[in-house]
Amino acid sequence: MRVRFVQVTLGVCAILFCLAAASPAVDVKAEARAVDEHYNHLRTLQAEFTELYRGSGMERTESGTLWLKKPGKMRWEYRSPREKLFVSDGHDAWFYVPGDRQARKTPVRKLDDIRSPLAFLLGKTKLEKELHGLSLAPDISLLSPGDVVLRGVPQGMEDRVSDILLEITPDHQLARIVINEVDGSVAEYRFSDQKEDVQISDERFRFAPPTGTETVNGEMGP
């Protein structure tokens, strides 16, 4: 019986050793640097996105197209379930729902919006510097096998965001960003069909309120 127990134990150890050899530990710093290098050299990025939000007793799923361009230009064009627009030319940000008689405008330097951390997708930012306590998040289910998830707390948003999760593909693209806020709400962004360094005109990041639309200076709405 004792011999059988030893044999089984050795067999289990051998399996665990093989698994460890087949799945070497991820180097968090190296993974973060690889993501930095992948995105920081880009001038533009276009991607399809799905946004999932849970909080305040509500859930919603929206989708559309995202355009990013250096320096600091963003355009989130929502198509489903209804059209709306979040756009920034690097100086001012606008939020507008077609058919509304108001458009909200906020200087980027005063912008406090859950979409704003996503600006680090293009830039000179280092994830290790931008996200405190950057570490692996093995407890998070993956969208695709082979991805890894990193967790960190965004600098300057500690009073609002408890942590951010980044799901990274083997090609060092960001497939998903999850923003966990301190009030328990969660905003999740999934990206697909990423097109890098495509031609994008600056006009796409400019917004002029339609005739009859009132401009309101203040906080953005989700």
C-alpha positions in Angstrom: 0.0 0.0 0.0 2.8 2.3 0.9 4.7 1.5 -2.3 1.5 2.3 -4.3 1.1 5.6 -2.5 4.7 6.6 -3.3 4.1 5.6 -7.0 1.0 7.7 -7.3 2.7 10.7 -5.5 5.6 10.5 -7.9 3.3 10.3 -10.8 1.4 13.4 -9.8 4.7 15.2 -9.2 5.9 14.2 -12.6 2.6 15.6 -14.2 2.9 18.8 -12.3 6.5 19.2 -13.4 5.6 18.7 -17.0 2.8 21.2 -16.8 5.2 23.8 -15.2 7.7 23.2 -17.9 5.1 23.6 -20.6 3.6 26.8 -19.1 6.5 28.9 -17.8 5.7 31.7 -15.5 4.8 35.0 -17.3 7.3 37.8 -16.7 5.0 40.7 -15.8 7.6 43.4 -16.6 8.5 41.8 -19.9 4.8 41.5 -20.9 4.1 45.1 -20.0 7.2 46.2 -22.0 6.0 44.2 -25.0 2.6 45.9 -24.9 4.3 49.3 -24.6 6.4 48.5 -27.6 3.5 47.2 -29.6 1.3 50.3 -29.2 3.7 53.2 -28.5 5.2 53.1 -32.0 1.7 53.3 -33.6 0.4 56.6 -35.0 -3.3 55.4 -35.4 -5.5 52.6 -34.4 -9.0 51.5 -35.5 -10.9 48.8 -33.8 -14.4 47.4 -33.2 -15.4 47.5 -29.6 -18.1 46.1 -27.3 -18.7 47.9 -24.0 -20.4 46.1 -21.1 -21.4 48.1 -18.0 -22.7 46.8 -14.7 -23.6 49.1 -11.8 -26.3 51.0 -9.9 -28.7 48.1 -10.4 -28.4 48.2 -14.2 -26.6 46.4 -17.0 -26.1 47.4 -20.6 -24.1 46.3 -23.7 -23.2 48.7 -26.5 -20.9 48.4 -29.5 -19.4 50.5 -32.2 -16.0 51.6 -33.7 -13.1 53.3 -32.0 -10.5 55.5 -33.6 -7.3 56.7 -31.9 -4.7 59.0 -33.3 -1.6 60.6 -31.8 -1.5 62.9 -29.9 -4.5 62.3 -27.7 -7.3 62.1 -30.3 -10.2 59.6 -29.7 -13.5 58.9 -31.3 -16.0 56.4 -29.9 -18.8 56.0 -32.3 -21.6 53.9 -30.8 -24.0 52.2 -33.2 -25.9 49.7 -31.0 -28.3 49.8 -29.3 -28.5 53.5 -30.2 -26.2 56.0 -31.8 -24.1 58.3 -29.7 -20.7 59.9 -29.9 -17.7 60.5 -27.6 -15.0 62.4 -29.3 -11.8 64.3 -28.4 -9.4 66.3 -30.5 -6.8 66.3 -27.7 -8.0 69.6 -26.3 -11.7 69.3 -25.8 -14.0 66.3 -25.4 -17.6 66.1 -26.6 -20.5 63.8 -25.8 -23.5 63.8 -28.1 -26.5 61.7 -28.8 -28.1 62.4 -32.2 -31.5 63.9 -31.7 -30.7 65.5 -28.4 -30.8 69.2 -28.2 -27.6 69.3 -26.0 -24.0 68.5 -26.5 -21.7 68.3 -23.5 -18.2 69.7 -23.8 -15.3 69.3 -21.3 -11.6 70.3 -21.6 -9.5 67.2 -21.8 -7.4 68.3 -18.8 -10.6 68.2 -16.7 -12.0 65.1 -18.2 -13.1 62.5 -15.6 -14.6 59.7 -17.7 -14.1 55.9 -17.6 -13.1 56.0 -21.2 -10.2 58.4 -20.6 -7.7 55.7 -19.2 -7.9 54.0 -22.6 -5.9 56.9 -24.1 -2.8 54.9 -23.0 -3.4 52.6 -25.9 -1.4 55.1 -28.0 1.3 57.3 -26.6 4.6 57.2 -24.7 3.1 55.7 -21.6 4.7 52.8 -19.8 2.2 50.4 -18.2 4.4 49.9 -15.2 4.4 53.6 -14.5 0.7 54.1 -15.4 -0.6 51.2 -13.3 0.6 50.8 -9.7 1.2 47.3 -8.4 1.1 45.7 -11.9 0.8 41.9 -11.5 -0.7 38.8 -13.1 -4.4 38.1 -12.5 -4.6 34.3 -12.8 -8.1 34.3 -11.2 -9.7 36.0 -14.2 -11.3 33.9 -17.0 -9.8 34.4 -20.4 -11.6 35.4 -23.6 -9.1 33.2 -25.6 -6.6 30.5 -24.7 -3.1 31.8 -24.6 -4.0 35.3 -23.4 -2.7 36.6 -20.1 -4.4 39.2 -17.8 -2.5 41.9 -15.9 -3.9 43.9 -13.0 -3.0 47.3 -11.7 -4.3 50.5 -10.1 -4.4 53.5 -12.4 -2.3 56.5 -11.3 -4.3 59.5 -10.3 -7.6 57.6 -10.2 -7.2 55.7 -7.0 -10.2 57.5 -5.4 -12.5 56.2 -8.2 -11.0 53.0 -9.7 -10.0 50.1 -7.6 -8.2 48.3 -10.4 -7.9 47.8 -14.1 -7.5 44.4 -15.8 -5.8 44.1 -19.2 -6.2 41.0 -21.2 -3.3 40.6 -23.6 -3.0 38.3 -26.6 0.1 36.4 -27.6 0.7 39.1 -30.2 0.7 41.7 -27.4 -2.6 43.3 -28.4 -5.1 44.4 -25.8 -8.1 42.2 -26.3 -10.0 43.5 -23.2 -9.8 46.2 -20.6 -11.9 45.9 -17.4 -12.3 49.0 -15.2 -13.5 48.1 -11.6 -14.7 51.2 -9.8 -14.6 51.6 -6.0 -18.4 51.9 -5.9 -18.7 48.3 -7.3 -19.6 49.3 -10.9 -17.7 47.6 -13.8 -17.0 48.9 -17.3 -15.6 46.3 -19.7 -14.3 47.0 -23.2 -13.6 44.2 -25.7 -11.6 45.0 -28.9 -11.6 43.1 -32.2 -10.6 43.7 -35.8 -7.7 46.0 -34.8 -6.3 47.9 -37.7 -2.9 49.6 -37.0 -1.5 52.7 -38.6 -4.4 53.2 -41.0 -5.0 56.6 -42.6 -7.3 58.6 -40.4 -8.1 62.3 -41.0 -8.0 64.8 -38.2 -11.5 65.8 -39.3 -12.8 62.6 -37.7 -11.9 64.0 -34.3 -13.6 67.4 -34.7 -17.1 68.0 -33.6 -19.5 70.9 -34.4 -22.9 70.8 -32.7 -25.7 70.7 -35.2 -27.8 73.8 -35.6 -30.2 74.3 -32.7 -28.0 72.2 -30.3 -27.2 73.8 -27.0 -23.6 73.4 -25.8 -23.3 72.5 -22.1 -20.0 72.7 -20.3 -19.7 70.0 -17.7 -19.3 66.3 -16.8 -19.7 63.7 -19.5 -22.5 61.2 -19.4 -21.9 57.5 -20.1 
